[in-house]
C-alpha cells in the first residue's frame, strides 16, 4: 500500500473526493481554484481555503510577518483567477511550543497586511497547539452566477496568456534553500518573489468584467502544471510560441548553468494568472489589464489536440505535466 510520499497531493485529493457525496448542482466543480454555493437565486458565496506550513512553506530567512501575509496572498490569488473580490477571512492557527508574544504580534500584523492590501478583513478564527506552524485561511466573497472564470471553457483558437514572467521563484528558492549565488542587482528581486509575493487581483477582476476569458487558473503550482490543468478540464491542447521567462531568471540560470525554461515551466510559488482568451476580444482584454497597471502577455494558442507543445525555430518540445506537489517534493 502506497504511503503519502508515493501517493502525492493530487492522488490524495482524488481518494478523498471519491468517498464524498457530491452536492447537487455545484456551481463550481471539484478541482477548480475555489468552491461556491448559491445562497439566493443567481447569487453565489465563493469560498477558498489554503494553508501555509512552517516546514514546507517557510524558508528560514522568512519572517513570521511575511509568512502570515503570504498565507493570505495564497488564497487571494485563487480569487483573482476566478475574478472575485475577497470580502473577509477566517484564520486557524497551529502554534508550536516556543513562540513568544512578539512572534504572535508579527503573525497578527502580517495577516492584517495581507487582507487589507486586497480590500478584505480578518473577522475571526481559531488557535491551537501544533508541532509546527500552521496558518490556514478560509476566504469568503460574493459573485453572480455564471460570472466566474473557471478552468473549464478553453476552445481551439483561443489565445493562451499570462499576467507576468516566470522563473523568479524557482531561482529564489534555490538561493534561500540550496544556497545558490546571484548577482546583487537581481538577488533581492528573486528572494522577494518568495517572501513578498503579490496576487493579481486587479487584473483578475478587470478580465472578468470583459467576459473575454474562457478559462483561468492561478499559477502557484507552476506554469506547466497550470497549462495542463486548463487543457485537461477543457479537453484541448495548446501550442506555445513563447516562454514567458523573467529577465532575472535568465541571468540567474546563465550564471549557475541552469536551464531557464525549466525554471519558468516547472517551478511553483508564482501567483500569476494563466488564461485563455477569445481571439476577437484579445485587444479588449489586454487594454483592461493595462489600465490596472498590469500586463497581459500572449504565449500561444489553444488547439484541438491533447498535448501541450512549445514550437520555435522549427523545433517542437512537449511541455510535461509537472509542477509543485506536496508530499512528493
C-alpha positions as CSV (number, residue, x, y, z in Angstrom):
1,X,0.0,0.0,0.0
2,X,1.4,3.4,-1.0
3,X,2.3,6.0,1.6
4,X,1.9,9.7,1.4
5,X,5.2,10.3,-0.4
6,X,4.3,7.9,-3.2
7,X,0.7,9.0,-3.4
8,X,1.3,12.7,-3.7
9,X,-1.1,15.5,-3.1
10,X,-3.2,15.1,-6.2
11,X,-3.8,11.4,-5.7
12,X,-4.7,12.0,-2.0
13,X,-7.3,14.5,-3.2
14,X,-8.7,12.0,-5.7
15,X,-9.0,9.4,-3.0
16,X,-10.9,11.7,-0.6
17,X,-13.2,13.1,-3.3
18,X,-14.1,9.5,-4.4
19,X,-15.5,9.0,-0.9
20,X,-17.6,12.1,-0.8
21,X,-21.2,12.6,-1.8
22,X,-21.3,15.4,-4.4
23,X,-23.6,18.3,-3.6
24,X,-26.3,18.6,-6.2
25,X,-25.9,21.5,-8.7
26,X,-22.5,22.6,-7.5
27,X,-21.8,26.0,-9.2
28,X,-18.0,25.2,-9.3
29,X,-16.9,21.6,-9.8
30,X,-14.3,19.8,-7.7
31,X,-10.6,20.6,-8.7
32,X,-11.1,24.3,-9.5
33,X,-9.4,27.1,-7.6
34,X,-12.4,27.9,-5.4
35,X,-15.7,26.4,-4.2
36,X,-19.1,28.1,-4.3
37,X,-22.7,27.8,-3.1
38,X,-25.8,29.5,-4.4
39,X,-27.3,31.3,-1.4
40,X,-30.1,33.1,-3.3
41,X,-31.2,32.8,-6.9
42,X,-28.3,33.9,-9.1
43,X,-26.0,34.9,-6.1
44,X,-23.0,32.8,-5.1
45,X,-21.0,32.8,-1.9
46,X,-17.4,31.9,-3.0
47,X,-15.1,30.1,-0.7
48,X,-11.4,29.2,-0.6
49,X,-9.2,27.5,2.0
50,X,-5.4,27.0,1.8
51,X,-2.8,26.5,4.5
52,X,0.8,27.5,5.0
53,X,3.0,25.1,7.0
54,X,6.3,26.1,8.5
55,X,8.4,23.1,7.5
56,X,7.4,23.1,3.8
57,X,6.5,26.7,3.1
58,X,8.6,29.0,5.2
59,X,12.3,29.3,4.4
60,X,14.5,30.1,7.5
61,X,15.1,33.7,6.3
62,X,11.4,34.4,6.0
63,X,9.9,36.5,8.9
64,X,6.7,35.5,10.6
65,X,5.1,38.7,9.3
66,X,6.0,37.7,5.8
67,X,4.7,34.1,6.3
68,X,1.4,35.3,7.7
69,X,0.9,37.8,4.9
70,X,1.8,35.1,2.3
71,X,-0.8,32.7,3.8
72,X,-3.4,35.4,2.8
73,X,-1.9,36.1,-0.6
74,X,-2.1,32.4,-1.5
75,X,-5.8,32.4,-1.1
76,X,-6.4,35.8,-2.7
77,X,-4.6,34.6,-5.8
78,X,-7.2,31.9,-6.3
79,X,-9.9,34.5,-6.0
80,X,-8.1,36.6,-8.6
81,X,-8.1,33.6,-11.0
82,X,-11.9,33.5,-10.7
83,X,-12.4,37.2,-10.9
84,X,-13.9,37.5,-7.4
85,X,-13.3,40.3,-4.8
86,X,-12.5,38.8,-1.4
87,X,-14.5,40.3,1.5
88,X,-13.4,38.5,4.7
89,X,-11.4,35.6,6.0
90,X,-11.2,33.2,9.0
91,X,-7.8,32.1,10.2
92,X,-6.9,28.8,12.0
93,X,-3.5,29.0,13.7
94,X,-1.5,26.0,14.8
95,X,1.3,27.4,17.0
96,X,4.3,25.3,18.1
97,X,5.9,25.5,21.6
98,X,8.5,28.2,21.9
99,X,6.6,31.1,20.2
100,X,6.5,34.3,22.2
101,X,4.4,37.4,22.4
102,X,6.4,39.2,19.7
103,X,6.0,36.2,17.3
104,X,2.2,36.3,17.7
105,X,2.1,40.1,17.1
106,X,4.1,39.6,13.9
107,X,1.6,36.9,12.7
108,X,-1.4,39.2,13.5
109,X,0.2,42.1,11.7
110,X,1.1,40.0,8.7
111,X,-2.4,38.6,8.4
112,X,-3.9,42.1,8.6
113,X,-1.4,43.5,6.0
114,X,-2.3,40.7,3.5
115,X,-6.0,41.1,3.9
116,X,-6.1,44.9,3.8
117,X,-3.9,45.0,0.7
118,X,-6.7,43.4,-1.2
119,X,-9.7,45.0,0.5
120,X,-10.6,42.2,2.8
121,X,-10.8,41.8,6.6
122,X,-9.8,39.0,9.1
123,X,-13.0,38.5,11.1
124,X,-12.3,35.5,13.3
125,X,-10.7,32.1,13.6
126,X,-9.2,29.6,15.9
127,X,-5.9,28.8,17.6
128,X,-4.4,25.6,18.9
129,X,-1.2,23.8,19.8
130,X,0.8,22.2,17.0
131,X,4.2,20.6,16.3
132,X,4.8,23.1,13.5
133,X,3.5,26.5,12.5
134,X,0.2,26.2,10.5
135,X,-1.7,29.2,9.1
136,X,-4.9,28.1,7.5
137,X,-7.0,30.7,5.8
138,X,-10.7,30.4,4.8
139,X,-11.5,33.2,2.4
140,X,-15.1,34.4,1.5
141,X,-16.5,36.5,-1.3
142,X,-19.6,37.0,-3.5
143,X,-20.3,36.6,-7.2
144,X,-23.1,36.5,-9.7
145,X,-23.8,33.0,-11.0
146,X,-22.2,32.4,-14.4
147,X,-19.6,35.1,-14.0
148,X,-16.7,33.0,-12.5
149,X,-13.7,32.3,-14.8
150,X,-13.4,28.6,-14.4
151,X,-10.7,26.2,-15.5
152,X,-13.1,24.6,-18.0
153,X,-14.0,26.5,-21.1
154,X,-11.0,26.9,-23.4
155,X,-11.7,26.4,-27.1
156,X,-9.4,25.9,-30.1
157,X,-8.4,29.3,-31.5
158,X,-8.4,31.0,-28.1
159,X,-5.2,32.9,-27.1
160,X,-3.1,31.5,-24.2
161,X,-1.9,34.3,-22.0
162,X,-0.3,35.1,-18.7
163,X,-0.1,38.1,-16.4
164,X,3.6,38.1,-15.9
165,X,7.0,36.4,-16.4
166,X,8.1,33.2,-14.7
167,X,11.2,31.6,-13.2
168,X,12.0,34.1,-10.4
169,X,10.5,31.9,-7.7
170,X,12.4,28.9,-8.8
171,X,15.6,30.9,-8.6
172,X,14.6,32.5,-5.3
173,X,14.0,29.1,-3.7
174,X,17.4,27.9,-4.9
175,X,19.0,31.0,-3.2
176,X,17.1,30.6,0.0
177,X,17.2,26.8,0.4
178,X,20.1,25.5,-1.7
179,X,22.4,28.5,-1.2
180,X,22.8,29.3,-4.9
181,X,24.5,32.6,-5.6
182,X,23.1,35.5,-7.6
183,X,24.3,39.0,-8.6
184,X,23.4,41.6,-6.0
185,X,21.2,43.6,-8.5
186,X,18.9,40.6,-9.1
187,X,19.2,38.7,-5.8
188,X,16.7,40.9,-3.9
189,X,14.1,40.6,-6.7
190,X,14.5,36.8,-6.8
191,X,14.2,36.4,-3.0
192,X,11.3,38.8,-2.7
193,X,9.4,36.8,-5.3
194,X,9.2,34.1,-2.5
195,X,8.9,36.1,0.7
196,X,6.9,39.1,-0.6
197,X,4.6,37.8,-3.4
198,X,1.6,39.6,-4.7
199,X,-1.7,38.4,-6.1
200,X,-3.0,39.6,-9.5
201,X,-6.4,40.6,-8.1
202,X,-6.8,43.9,-10.0
203,X,-6.0,42.1,-13.2
204,X,-8.4,39.2,-12.5
205,X,-11.3,41.5,-11.7
206,X,-10.7,43.5,-14.8
207,X,-10.5,40.5,-17.0
208,X,-13.7,39.0,-15.5
209,X,-15.5,42.2,-16.4
210,X,-14.6,42.0,-20.1
211,X,-16.1,38.5,-20.4
212,X,-13.2,37.7,-22.8
213,X,-11.7,34.9,-20.7
214,X,-12.7,31.3,-21.5
215,X,-10.6,29.6,-18.8
216,X,-8.3,30.7,-16.0
217,X,-6.2,29.3,-13.2
218,X,-3.8,30.6,-10.5
219,X,-0.2,29.5,-11.3
220,X,1.0,28.6,-7.8
221,X,1.8,25.0,-8.8
222,X,3.9,26.1,-11.8
223,X,3.3,27.3,-15.3
224,X,3.4,23.9,-17.0
225,X,1.0,22.3,-14.5
226,X,-1.4,25.2,-14.8
227,X,-1.5,24.9,-18.6
228,X,-2.2,21.2,-18.3
229,X,-5.0,21.8,-15.8
230,X,-6.8,24.1,-18.2
231,X,-6.2,21.7,-21.1
232,X,-7.4,18.7,-19.1
233,X,-10.5,20.4,-17.8
234,X,-11.4,21.9,-21.3
235,X,-10.5,18.8,-23.4
236,X,-8.0,20.8,-25.6
237,X,-4.3,21.1,-26.3
238,X,-2.0,24.1,-26.7
239,X,0.7,25.3,-28.9
240,X,3.1,27.8,-27.3
241,X,5.1,30.2,-29.4
242,X,6.9,32.0,-26.5
243,X,8.0,31.1,-23.0
244,X,7.5,34.0,-20.5
245,X,10.9,33.8,-18.8
246,X,11.8,36.6,-16.4
247,X,15.0,38.5,-17.3
248,X,16.3,37.9,-13.7
249,X,15.6,34.2,-14.1
250,X,17.6,34.1,-17.4
251,X,20.5,35.8,-15.7
252,X,20.4,33.5,-12.7
253,X,20.2,30.4,-15.0
254,X,23.2,31.6,-17.1
255,X,25.3,32.3,-14.0
256,X,24.5,28.9,-12.4
257,X,24.5,26.8,-15.6
258,X,20.8,26.0,-15.3
259,X,18.1,25.8,-18.0
260,X,15.9,29.0,-17.8
261,X,13.0,27.2,-19.5
262,X,13.0,24.6,-16.7
263,X,13.0,27.4,-14.1
264,X,10.0,29.1,-15.8
265,X,7.9,26.0,-16.6
266,X,8.4,23.6,-13.7
267,X,8.7,25.7,-10.6
268,X,5.8,26.9,-8.4
269,X,5.1,29.6,-5.8
270,X,4.2,32.1,-8.5
271,X,0.9,33.9,-8.3
272,X,0.4,34.9,-11.9
273,X,-2.8,34.1,-13.8
274,X,-2.8,31.7,-16.7
275,X,-5.7,32.2,-19.0
276,X,-7.3,31.5,-22.4
277,X,-8.9,34.5,-24.1
278,X,-11.3,34.8,-27.0
279,X,-9.2,35.9,-30.0
280,X,-11.8,38.5,-31.0
281,X,-11.7,40.1,-27.5
282,X,-7.9,39.9,-27.1
283,X,-7.3,43.6,-27.5
284,X,-10.1,44.5,-25.1
285,X,-8.7,42.1,-22.5
286,X,-5.2,43.4,-22.9
287,X,-6.3,47.0,-22.6
288,X,-8.4,46.2,-19.5
289,X,-5.3,44.7,-17.8
290,X,-3.1,47.6,-18.9
291,X,-5.5,50.0,-17.2
292,X,-4.9,48.3,-13.9
293,X,-1.1,48.8,-14.2
294,X,-0.5,45.2,-15.1
295,X,0.3,43.4,-18.3
296,X,-1.2,40.5,-20.4
297,X,1.3,38.5,-22.4
298,X,0.3,36.2,-25.3
299,X,2.3,33.0,-25.2
300,X,0.4,30.7,-27.6
301,X,-2.9,29.3,-28.9
302,X,-5.4,26.7,-27.9
303,X,-5.5,23.7,-30.2
304,X,-7.9,20.8,-30.9
305,X,-5.3,18.2,-29.8
306,X,-4.5,16.9,-26.4
307,X,-0.8,17.8,-26.0
308,X,0.9,21.0,-25.0
309,X,4.0,21.8,-27.1
310,X,6.4,24.7,-27.5
311,X,7.4,25.4,-31.1
312,X,10.2,27.7,-32.1
313,X,12.7,27.8,-34.9
314,X,11.3,24.6,-36.3
315,X,11.9,22.8,-33.0
316,X,9.0,21.1,-31.2
317,X,9.2,20.4,-27.5
318,X,6.5,18.8,-25.4
319,X,5.6,20.5,-22.1
320,X,5.3,17.9,-19.5
321,X,2.6,17.9,-16.8
322,X,5.0,18.6,-13.9
323,X,5.0,21.1,-11.1
324,X,5.0,21.6,-7.3
325,X,3.2,18.8,-5.4
326,X,3.0,18.4,-1.7
327,X,4.4,15.1,-0.2
328,X,6.3,14.3,-3.4
329,X,8.7,17.3,-3.2
